[in-house]
């Protein structure tokens, strides 16, 4: 066993894949069954589940991938404007849905924190640091697409609770969302930005539709399909716009900041 672990650690891509597999197994075969034994409201169980997920992610990263997370953020004029717009949208969405405020806030925090740490902070950044692709723009997009595919596939475990059709819709949208959040991490060089955007998206959806609707996928399945495809295309389009640095040196600086080492 020690020999196998040692060999995995010697190969960076194998370490990343193993990290993903360990997290998937932990969530589906350890954490989920444990949560299933508990009696509490769904929102409380989700908080416990995501807390366990984040804890496991921190431990597995320390043990296996050892990917540093870049938190320091430089907030410029454009960032302030975008944060103000997002805050205004959140307030507007909340005004007529105050009864959903608490649930939406909890969902935004518990989803954005663990998922951004795992998939952008560890997996995407590790791919960015270790993919053997010399052309930096190609490496960035390879890391974006691969990590987003892993983010999408991670949602396949939801098939047990919500069925194949809605799980597929969720995976389509998650892929596009992963592209946007990864591009934002590269652009800003801080995990705080994709965390905030992820939280904003989840908050807005939950406060307008309600927690019960979000977790049970109530509504028109055809509309869900069209919405998922539309959102995926929109997210990828925004990712392309975001991931356009002014120069190669600027891109290299951004990649070094996210990867945690020279590339």
Backbone torsions as a table, in degrees:
resi	resn	phi	psi	omega
1	UNK	NA	-45.5	179.1
2	UNK	-62.8	-37.9	179.0
3	UNK	-64.5	-41.6	179.0
4	UNK	-63.3	-46.0	179.0
5	UNK	-61.6	-40.8	179.6
6	UNK	-62.4	-41.9	179.5
7	UNK	-66.8	-38.8	178.6
8	UNK	-62.7	-43.6	-178.5
9	UNK	-65.6	-24.8	179.9
10	UNK	-74.9	-17.4	-179.2
11	UNK	-116.9	110.1	-171.5
12	UNK	-60.1	-43.4	-178.7
13	UNK	-66.6	-37.9	176.3
14	UNK	-63.0	-36.6	178.1
15	UNK	-64.9	-40.0	-179.9
16	UNK	-65.9	-46.2	179.7
17	UNK	-63.4	-41.8	179.0
18	UNK	-64.0	-39.7	176.1
19	UNK	-57.8	-46.9	179.2
20	UNK	-60.7	-46.0	-179.1
21	UNK	-63.5	-42.4	179.3
22	UNK	-61.8	-42.5	179.3
23	UNK	-65.8	-40.8	179.6
24	UNK	-63.5	-46.9	179.8
25	UNK	-63.1	-42.6	179.6
26	UNK	-60.7	-47.6	-178.5
27	UNK	-64.4	-46.0	-171.2
28	UNK	-82.9	-32.6	-171.1
29	UNK	-115.7	-5.9	176.8
30	UNK	-121.5	-60.0	-175.8
31	UNK	-67.3	-48.6	-177.8
32	UNK	-60.9	-47.9	176.5
33	UNK	-60.7	-36.7	178.5
34	UNK	-64.5	-44.5	178.5
35	UNK	-63.4	-35.3	-179.7
36	UNK	-62.8	-20.9	178.9
37	UNK	-84.1	-11.4	-175.3
38	UNK	-91.5	148.3	176.5
39	UNK	-111.1	107.1	-179.9
40	UNK	-165.9	163.3	175.1
41	UNK	-57.2	151.4	-177.4
42	UNK	-56.2	-39.8	-177.3
43	UNK	-64.8	-36.6	177.8
44	UNK	-68.0	-42.3	178.6
45	UNK	-63.0	-37.0	177.8
46	UNK	-65.2	-39.1	177.7
47	UNK	-62.0	-44.9	179.2
48	UNK	-63.3	-44.5	-178.6
49	UNK	-60.1	-47.9	-177.4
50	UNK	-70.3	-30.5	176.0
51	UNK	-66.2	-42.8	176.8
52	UNK	-64.2	-40.5	179.8
53	UNK	-61.6	-47.0	179.9
54	UNK	-64.4	-41.9	179.1
55	UNK	-61.0	-45.7	178.6
56	UNK	-63.3	-39.5	179.4
57	UNK	-62.6	-42.5	178.4
58	UNK	-62.8	-44.3	-179.0
59	UNK	-67.0	-45.2	-179.9
60	UNK	-65.6	-37.5	177.6
61	UNK	-65.0	-42.9	179.0
62	UNK	-64.3	-37.0	-175.7
63	UNK	-81.5	-35.0	-167.8
64	UNK	-114.7	-61.1	-172.2
65	UNK	-90.7	-32.0	179.7
66	UNK	51.5	43.1	179.4
67	UNK	-85.0	119.6	177.0
68	UNK	-69.2	145.2	179.5
69	UNK	-105.3	130.4	-178.1
70	UNK	-97.3	114.6	-176.3
71	UNK	-104.2	-27.9	-171.9
72	UNK	-59.7	130.0	-175.9
73	UNK	-123.7	133.8	173.0
74	UNK	-103.4	110.0	-175.5
75	UNK	-97.7	108.2	-179.5
76	UNK	-96.6	-169.8	-177.1
77	UNK	-61.5	-46.0	-178.9
78	UNK	-62.5	-38.8	179.3
79	UNK	-64.9	-41.4	179.1
80	UNK	-63.1	-40.5	178.8
81	UNK	-63.3	-45.3	180.0
82	UNK	-65.0	-40.8	178.3
83	UNK	-63.3	-37.9	178.5
84	UNK	-66.0	-41.4	178.6
85	UNK	-63.8	-43.8	179.2
86	UNK	-63.1	-41.1	178.9
87	UNK	-63.7	-40.6	179.2
88	UNK	-64.6	-41.1	178.0
89	UNK	-63.3	-42.6	179.9
90	UNK	-62.9	-42.6	178.8
91	UNK	-64.1	-45.1	179.6
92	UNK	-61.9	-40.1	179.7
93	UNK	-69.6	-27.0	-174.7
94	UNK	-85.1	-27.3	-172.4
95	UNK	-50.6	-47.0	-177.1
96	UNK	-94.3	3.4	-177.3
97	UNK	-131.9	43.3	-175.9
98	UNK	-61.5	-26.5	-179.8
99	UNK	-68.4	-17.4	178.9
100	UNK	-97.7	0.9	-172.6
101	UNK	-59.4	-49.5	-175.9
102	UNK	-63.6	-47.2	-179.6
103	UNK	-62.8	-42.2	-179.0
104	UNK	-64.0	-39.7	179.0
105	UNK	-64.2	-43.8	180.0
106	UNK	-64.4	-46.1	180.0
107	UNK	-60.2	-43.2	-179.0
108	UNK	-60.1	-41.4	-177.3
109	UNK	-74.7	-47.2	-173.2
110	UNK	-73.5	-24.7	178.4
111	UNK	-85.0	-47.3	-174.2
112	UNK	-65.7	-43.9	-175.7
113	UNK	-61.5	-64.4	-178.4
114	UNK	-61.2	-43.8	-175.3
115	UNK	-68.0	-38.9	177.8
116	UNK	-70.0	-37.0	176.4
117	UNK	-61.0	-47.0	-175.6
118	UNK	-70.0	-51.3	-167.3
119	UNK	-93.6	-32.8	174.0
120	UNK	-95.6	-47.7	-176.1
121	UNK	-65.5	-42.8	-176.9
122	UNK	-99.7	-61.1	-171.2
123	UNK	-68.7	-53.2	-179.2
124	UNK	-62.1	-47.0	-178.9
125	UNK	-64.2	-37.1	178.4
126	UNK	-66.6	-41.4	175.8
127	UNK	-62.7	-41.8	179.6
128	UNK	-60.5	-37.2	-178.2
129	UNK	-78.8	-26.0	-167.5
130	UNK	-118.3	-11.0	176.7
131	UNK	-64.8	134.5	-177.6
132	UNK	-89.2	65.3	178.1
133	UNK	-124.1	117.3	-172.4
134	UNK	-70.4	-43.6	-179.0
135	UNK	-69.8	114.9	-171.8
136	UNK	-60.9	-44.6	177.9
137	UNK	-59.3	-38.1	178.4
138	UNK	-67.0	-38.6	179.1
139	UNK	-65.3	-41.7	179.5
140	UNK	-59.9	-46.7	-177.1
141	UNK	-72.9	-31.5	174.6
142	UNK	-63.7	-43.3	178.8
143	UNK	-66.0	-39.5	178.4
144	UNK	-62.1	-48.6	-176.1
145	UNK	-69.1	-42.0	-179.2
146	UNK	-67.0	-46.0	-179.8
147	UNK	-66.4	-34.3	177.9
148	UNK	-69.3	-36.1	175.5
149	UNK	-64.3	-39.9	178.3
150	UNK	-67.9	-36.8	176.0
151	UNK	-63.7	-42.1	178.9
152	UNK	-65.0	-48.8	-178.5
153	UNK	-62.6	-28.9	-179.7
154	UNK	-60.6	-29.2	-178.9
155	UNK	-77.5	-7.1	-178.9
156	UNK	-62.5	-26.4	178.5
157	UNK	-62.3	-18.1	179.5
158	UNK	-73.1	-7.0	-176.8
159	UNK	-60.8	-28.3	-179.1
160	UNK	-63.3	-38.7	-175.2
161	UNK	-93.7	-28.4	-171.3
162	UNK	-125.0	1.4	176.4
163	UNK	85.9	165.4	-174.5
164	UNK	-67.7	-44.0	-171.9
165	UNK	-61.9	-53.0	-178.0
166	UNK	-69.0	-33.0	177.1
167	UNK	-62.1	-40.9	177.5
168	UNK	-62.2	-42.3	177.4
169	UNK	-61.6	-41.8	179.8
170	UNK	-64.3	-39.0	180.0
171	UNK	-67.3	-38.4	178.0
172	UNK	-61.5	-48.2	-179.1
173	UNK	-67.8	-37.6	180.0
174	UNK	-63.4	-35.5	178.5
175	UNK	-61.7	-49.0	179.3
176	UNK	-63.1	-41.8	179.4
177	UNK	-63.3	-38.9	177.6
178	UNK	-61.8	-40.0	178.0
179	UNK	-61.1	-46.3	-179.4
180	UNK	-63.9	-45.9	-176.6
181	UNK	-68.4	-36.4	176.9
182	UNK	-66.8	-43.6	178.1
183	UNK	-60.7	-39.0	179.2
184	UNK	-66.6	-37.7	177.5
185	UNK	-61.6	-43.5	177.7
186	UNK	-65.4	-44.9	-176.2
187	UNK	-62.9	-43.2	-174.4
188	UNK	-97.2	-20.3	178.3
189	UNK	69.8	17.4	179.4
190	UNK	-142.2	134.1	-179.8
191	UNK	-68.8	-16.4	-179.9
192	UNK	-62.2	-34.9	-177.6
193	UNK	-67.4	-51.7	175.7
194	UNK	-63.4	-30.5	175.8
195	UNK	-62.1	-45.8	-179.2
196	UNK	-64.5	-44.4	-179.4
197	UNK	-65.6	-42.8	177.7
198	UNK	-59.7	-45.8	178.5
199	UNK	-62.7	-38.8	178.6
200	UNK	-61.8	-45.7	-179.4
201	UNK	-62.7	-47.8	-178.3
202	UNK	-67.0	-37.7	179.2
203	UNK	-63.6	-48.0	-176.2
204	UNK	-62.3	-43.3	179.4
205	UNK	-63.9	-45.9	-175.8
206	UNK	-70.1	-40.3	-177.0
207	UNK	-70.3	-29.2	-179.2
208	UNK	-86.8	-34.6	-175.8
209	UNK	-100.3	-22.1	-177.7
210	UNK	92.9	145.8	-176.8
211	UNK	-61.6	-43.4	-178.0
212	UNK	-62.5	-40.4	179.1
213	UNK	-65.7	-40.7	-178.2
214	UNK	-63.6	-44.4	-174.6
215	UNK	-82.6	-16.1	179.6
216	UNK	-106.7	-1.7	177.9
217	UNK	55.8	38.0	178.3
218	UNK	-65.2	149.8	177.8
219	UNK	126.9	-173.1	-177.7
220	UNK	-78.3	116.8	-179.4
221	UNK	-58.1	-38.3	178.7
222	UNK	-63.9	-41.5	177.0
223	UNK	-62.6	-36.8	177.7
224	UNK	-63.3	-41.8	178.6
225	UNK	-62.3	-49.6	-180.0
226	UNK	-62.7	-40.8	179.9
227	UNK	-65.2	-41.1	-179.1
228	UNK	-63.6	-44.8	179.4
229	UNK	-65.6	-43.1	178.7
230	UNK	-60.8	-46.1	-179.6
231	UNK	-63.9	-40.1	179.3
232	UNK	-61.1	-47.4	179.5
233	UNK	-62.6	-42.0	179.1
234	UNK	-62.6	-46.6	-179.3
235	UNK	-62.0	-43.2	-179.4
236	UNK	-66.7	-39.9	177.1
237	UNK	-60.7	-42.8	177.0
238	UNK	-65.1	-37.1	178.2
239	UNK	-62.2	-41.3	178.6
240	UNK	-62.7	-42.3	179.4
241	UNK	-66.0	-40.4	-178.1
242	UNK	-68.9	-40.1	-172.3
243	UNK	-87.0	50.5	177.2
244	UNK	-128.5	84.0	-179.3
245	UNK	-69.0	160.9	-179.2
246	UNK	-71.1	-26.6	-177.2
247	UNK	-153.9	165.9	177.5
248	UNK	-64.8	-36.3	-179.6
249	UNK	-67.0	-36.3	177.2
250	UNK	-65.8	-43.1	178.6
251	UNK	-61.9	-42.8	179.6
252	UNK	-62.2	-41.2	178.2
253	UNK	-63.0	-40.1	179.2
254	UNK	-66.9	-41.9	-179.4
255	UNK	-65.8	-42.4	178.8
256	UNK	-60.9	-41.2	-179.6
257	UNK	-62.9	-42.8	-177.9
258	UNK	-75.6	-44.3	-176.6
259	UNK	-69.6	-27.0	-179.9
260	UNK	83.9	12.0	178.0
261	UNK	-164.3	165.2	179.3
262	UNK	-69.5	147.0	-177.7
263	UNK	-128.2	NA	NA
